[in-house]
Amino acid sequence: APVDRSAATRLKVLDSSDSQDLLGYNYDWFAEATEAHAENRAEQSIDFDFVDNHQWSEKDKAILQARKQSPLVHNLIANTVEWVTGTERRSRMGWKIAPEGQEDLKAAEAKAHVMKWVEETNKLSWQRSKAFNDAVVCGVGWLAHYLRTDSFEELIAIRHADWRSIWWDGYSRADDLSDCRSLHRLRF
């Protein structure tokens, strides 16, 4: 029998008690994550301010200007970040899909072509560099991978996701976040 994918059916599924419970858990987990990350996110914003030449507080600027001094910045931090991110850009490598055996040679070649196409259509090197820059400055960088079924653009999309839009479980301890209860991305 064909599966009913109508809007009314989808709404009934979303209105079920299981869906409502899951939504409640997600609200709670998001609230926990925002509270757990609040202090760290404030420091990450300061890190970006330092890279962007905003190293003086308003109070310190006022004191200097009262003494007829300019609040100058000799930004060694930005130079270091540019050096590290430039090294990443210069050391990029291409895809290599290795077959497990001779019988997999054609499949591996086809996969390599698909990966190259996905990389080129998404300008993946550029997206990766933006995520790497975030990681260098504030400690985390994100790429969002998703399928696009709503447009005539590429089907597989990979985009840089700004670190400010991602919240993860504050109780997670695994470096790869494999023990997270939730991972939230805010989009507008």
PERA-V755043 format. One line per field, one symbol per residue. phi: phi as a letter, one per 40 degrees, with the letter a starting at -180 (. if undefined). A space follows every 10 residues. Layout:
phi->???
This chain:
phi->.cccbccccc cccccccccc ccccccdccc cccccccdcc ccccccdccc ccgbbbcccc cccccccgbc ccbbcccccc cccccccccc bcbccacccc accccccccc cccccccccc ccfcdccccc ccddcccbhb bbbbbacbbb accdcbbbbc bcdccbbbdc ccbcccgcbc cabbbcbb
